[in-house]
């Protein structure tokens, strides 16, 4: 949402905010779920018992279609292969191993060049993501790809966990649905078409969390989905209050890893299992945790490779309209080798170790914990990449690599977005040629450098 729209939205009465959220919810529901949803879910559940041979045949057929479209209909790839041919390269584009790796920067720089010339972007679903480096990436998907992705989520998130899209649920996310300075509830909006209560993750201070617990009970939510850090903060305070807490069917985490201490506290607070999930807006890879505690991959999403240092590389199978071939996801993981069948009975492949999405939690002067700050960089800001470091409770350092057009207005924009989430703090901007990577080459978009005594609680 643009800044002026957000400012207008924040001035609306609560009933109008919920009406606006419901209008958007109607649009999203129409894109995501059609009359074929139950058939798609049933087919996804059936594929969980497929043998590797069946998967190989099914995926090879789709991969061939994706590669053909990319090489013949997508400007970026067609020009790439034409240049190779002029240079005497006669490698076949029908073999995935002959394709070069795709960097996020190439996609960010000219996203339209990755859309098939046969498609009208105006008739596609437009999405975007900042990714793990704070870069804004535009994406376009046809409706059948959107519905295929959400059918998989329905099957392997909700149905595995005993709920469905027909149940009332809540999400703790990164949208600024209420001004951060607001100190009186509500800190949420009701999205009627999706039966969703969208709860702000920016107002989880100790004195305000009781209002969240009351809202969860009032709206009769069956499950919660959200950032692990936000769910942990909510659960931790709920246990401290020692008051009646709503019992939920499941807690589903996304965007951040789940640590054992977080899982234990969240499960105790809401008397339900905590399930970890992994996914991305690019729809190239996803995984969900089964009841046995294993992270199972969704083979329908893409063909996964792993570099020698464990970085995931994927070729998407769901979206031939905007094919991403051998795309460097930016996360690191260990793909499980063939072994015993999971205790849950499903034959889906597994991730045995998952890195990435481990941005630190930042702390505010008034005791709030702020998880993901990537929405700060989701608009079309002229920044190649950025990193946020909390040096004191009242000071952030923003390291940035500028892109063309970067100037004082961009600095003011970023500062305003950060203060709208963190409160009135000092922000130091540091221009860099490149942002250093951590151990193993991993990029950390957010770092909390506070001393231990400031990080308790």
N, C-alpha and C positions, 0 to 999 in steps of 0.2 A: 504494500500500500504506500502511495506517495505521501510525502510529509504533509502537504496541504489537506489531503483526504483524511489522514490520521488526525490532524488537528481539528477538522470539522467533526469527525466521528466522536472525538473525546468531548465535544461540547453538546452532544446529543443527550437527551434524557435516557435513562437505562432501558426503558421499553423500546425506544427507537434504536438503541445499540443492538438489542437482541433481534429487532426486526431486520436490521442491516446484516447481522450475522446469519439470520435465517435465509435471507435472500441469497447470500453467497453460498450457504449450505445447499439450497435448492439447485443452484448451478452445478456445484460439485457432485451432488448426488446423481444428477442427470448424466453427467459425464462418466461417473465411476460405476454406476449400477443400472443395468437394463434388465429386460425380461429374461435374459439368458443367464443371470447370475447363479441360480441354483444348479443349472447344468454345468457351468464352468467350475463351480466349487466341487461338485460330485466328480468331475473328471480329474481335477487336481488331487483329490483324496485318493482316487483309484490309482493314479500314477505313483503314489508313494510306495506301492508294492512292485513296481517295475524292476526288472533285472537290468544290469549294466548294458546288456546287448539291446534291449528295447530302447533304453535311453539313447544309446549311440545312434540307432537308426532314426529315431524321432528328431534328435537334435541335428543330425547331419543334413536332413532334408531342409530344416529351417535355416541352418547356417549357409547352405548353398544359395538359398533365396536372398539372404542378407548380403552375401558377398557379391552376387550378380547385380543387385540393385545398387550397391555402393560403387562398384567399378564402372557401371554404365549410366547411372542416373544422378549421381551425387557429384556436384562440381568439384569439391575438394579432392575426392578420390580419383575421379576421372582424369583430372589434370595431373595428378600425381603419377598415375599409371601411364599417361601419354608421355610424360617427361622421361619415365623409365624406358619406355619403348624407343624414344628418340636416342637415348644413350646406349642402345643395344641390349638392354635387359629383356630377356624373353621368358622370365619366370611367369608361371601361371597364377593369376589372381584367384583361381578356384581353390588354391591351397592356402589355408590360414597362415601357415608358417612363413609364407612369402610376403606378408604384409608387415610394414614397419610399425613400431609402437606409436600410439597416438598420445601426445602430451596434452594436458589440460589447457596450456597456454594457447595452443593452436585452436582449440574449440572456443575458448573465451574470446579470442581475437576476432574470429569471423564465424559465428555459429550458423548463420544462414547458409554458408557454403557446405554444411553437412546435411542439409535438407534436400530430399529428392526433388528434382525439377518438375516432377509430375504432381507434386503436392502444392496446395495453396495454404501457406502458413496461417492465413486468416480463418481457416476452417479446422485448424488443429488446436489441441490443448497446449497453451503456453505455460511452461513452468520455468523455474529458475532455482539455482542453488549456489551457495557461496563455496561449498566444498571445504576441505580441510585446510586450505591455505587462505581463506577469506576472499577468494576470487569469485566474482559473479559470473555464472554460466547460464545462458539461455538454452532452453530445451523445448522441442515441439513434438507432440505425440498425437497420433490418430486415436479416435475413440476406442477402436477395438484393442489397441495396446493398453490404454488406460484401464479398460474394463478387465483385461486379462491380468494385469498387475494387481488390481484390487480384489479380483476373485482369488488369487493366490494368497493375498493377505487375509481374506475372509476365511479361507480354508485352513491356513497354517498359523494364523494368529488366533482369531476368535474361536473357530471351531475346535482347535486343539485345546483351548483353555476353557471350554464350556460356556461360551457366550456367542452372540451373533450380532449382525448389523441391526437387528431389530431391538436390541437391548439399549437401555439408557446408559451412557458412559460419559466419562470426563477426560479431558486432556490438559496436562500442564505443559504449555508450550511457550514459544518465544515471541508470540505476537503481543504488541502493546495494546491490549484490549481496554486498559484503564491507565490514566496518567500515573506515572510512578510516584508523584507527590501526593496522590490521593490516599487518605488515611482512614476512610470509612468505606465499608462494603456497599455495593458489591464489587468484587474484583474478578468478575466472570460475566459471561453472556451465554444465553441459551440459544443454541442453534437447533430449531425445531425439526427441520427435515432430516437431519442426521442424528437426532436424539442425543446431541452432544452438548455438554457443559464445558465451555472453553474457560479454563482457569488461568489467571495470570501467574507466571513463574517469577514475576518481579516484585511481588508483595508478600513474600513468605517470611516476614519478620515474626519473632516469637509472639508479639501481642496481637497479630492479625490472623495467625493460623487457626485459632478457634472458629473464626468466621468461615474458613474453608471447610472445616469438619462439619459445621452446621449445614453448609450448602450441599455437601456430598450426601448427607442424610436427607435433606429436604427434597432434593431432586431424584432421590431413590436410584442412585447410580449403581450399576452392576459391576463395573470395572473402571480402572484408571489406566491411562497410557501417558507416558511423558518422559522427560529427561530424568535420568537416574538421580542426579544431584538434587533436583527439585523434589522428587518423590521421597528421597531420603530425609531432606530437611522437614518435609511435612510429617513424615512418620516419626522422626526423632522428637519433635515437639508434641505430637499426639501422645506418645508414651510418657513424656514428662508431665503432661496435664493430668494423667491418670483419671480421665473422664470417659464416659461412654463413647465408643468409636464405631463408625459404620463398618460392618463386616462386608467385604467385597468378595466377588467370585475369583478375581484375578487382578494382578498388577502386571502391566506390560511395559517394559522399558525400551527406549529407543535413543539413538544419537550418542549415547555414552556407554562405556562398559559398566558392568555391574560387579562391584567388589563384594567379597563374602560378608564383610561387616555391614554393608548397605543392605544386602539381601536379607540378612537376619533381622535387622531392625524394621524394614518395610513389611516383611511377612508377619512379624509379631504385632505390629501396629494394626494391620488391617485383616489379620486372621485368614490369609489366603496365600497361594503360591505366587512367587515373583518370577516372571519369564523374560529372558533377555531376547532382543531381536536385533537384526542388522539389516540395513537397507540403504538406499540412496535414491535421489530424485532421478538420476540417469537410468534407473530400472535395469542396471547391468548385473547386479548380484544382490542376493538377500539370503538371510538365514533366520531360523526361529528355533527357540529352545523347546525341546519336548519335555514330557513329564519325567523322563529319566535324567534330565540335565544336560543332554547333548544338543549342540547347535547344528541343526540340519540345514544344508543348502537347498535352494530352490533351483534345480537344474534347468527349468524352463526359462529363467531370466537371462542366462548367458553362459558362454564357454569360458571357464576360468583357467588361467595359467598362473604360475607363481614363479617369480624371478629368483635367482640364487639367494638373494637376501630376504626373500619372503614377501616381496611386494606383490599385491594382487593386480593382475592384468585381465581384462574381460572384454569379450566380444558379445554385444547384446543380441538377443534372439527375439525380443518382443516388439521391437520398433524398427522395422525395415524402412520406414519413412525418414527417420533420422538415424541411420546406422552408425554406431561407434565401434570401430574395429581395433582390437588390441589396445584398448584404452587403459592407461595407467590410473587406477582408481585412487591411489595415494595411501591406502591402508595396507598393513602387513598382516599376514595370517598364515597359519599352517594348515594345509589341506590334509585331511586324514587319509592314510593309506588304507587299502582293503584290509578289513579285519572282521571281528565278530559282528553279527547283526546287533544293532542297538536294542537295549532292553525294552524300548517302546514298541519294537516290532516293525518299524518302518525301515525301508531299504534305501532311503535318501542318503546321499553322501554327507559328510560332516566336516565342520571346522573344529580342529582340536585346540587352536589358540588364535585369538583375535586381538590385534592391536589397532590403534587409530581411535579417533573420536574421543581422545582422552584429555580434552581441554580442562584446565584447572578450574575449580570453583573460586570465584572472587568474593570478598566480603565487603559489606558497606558499613558506614559509620553507625547506622541505626540497627545493625545486627542481622541484616538480610544476607542471604547467600545467592549469588548470581551464577547460574550455570553457563549454558552456551551463549556467547555474544555474537555468533555469526550473523544474526539478522541485521546487525549494524552495517554490514558490508554487502547486503543482498541487493541494494539498488545499484544503478549504473554509475558507481563512483569511479573516477579515473585513478584507480589503485591497482597495481599489478599483484601485490600481496601485502598483507599486514599482520602484525603481531601485537597483542596487548599484554603488557606486563604490569602487574600490581606491585608497586614498590613500597607503598604505605597504605593504610586504610583510606587516606584522603588523596592519594596520588597514583595515577596511571601513566605509564609510558607507552606510547603508540609508535612502534617502528613501522615504517612503510616504504615501499618501493613505488615511486610515482609513475603513473602512465601519462600519456599525452593529455594535456588539458588540466593537469593538477595545479591547484593554486589555493589562495586563501579561502575561497568559498568552500572547497572540499574539506579543508581543515575545520572550518566552522561547522560544516555539516556533520562530520564524524564526531566532533566534540559534543555537539548538541544531542546526537543519538546516544552517545555514551552517558552523558549526564542525565538523560531522560530515564536511563535504567539504573544508574549507580548513585544518583543524587549530585549535589554540588561538590565536586572534587577538582583538584588540580590535574590537568592533562598536559603532559610533555610530549611533543611530537619530535621524532627522530627520523630524518630522511636517511635511507640506506641504499646502497647499490644492490645488495642482496641480504636476505635475512638468514642468519646462521641456523643450521639444522642441529638437532640434538643427536644423542647416541643412535647409531644405526641409520642416520640420515633422516630421522623422523622430524617433521615440522610440527611445532606446537603453536597453535593459533592464540592460545591464552595461557599465560603463566602467572601463578600466584607466588610471588617472592617474599611474602610476609614472613616474619620470624614465627617460630612455633607458638609463642605465647599469644600471638594475635589470631591464630587459626583454630583455637579451641572452641568447643561448643557445637 
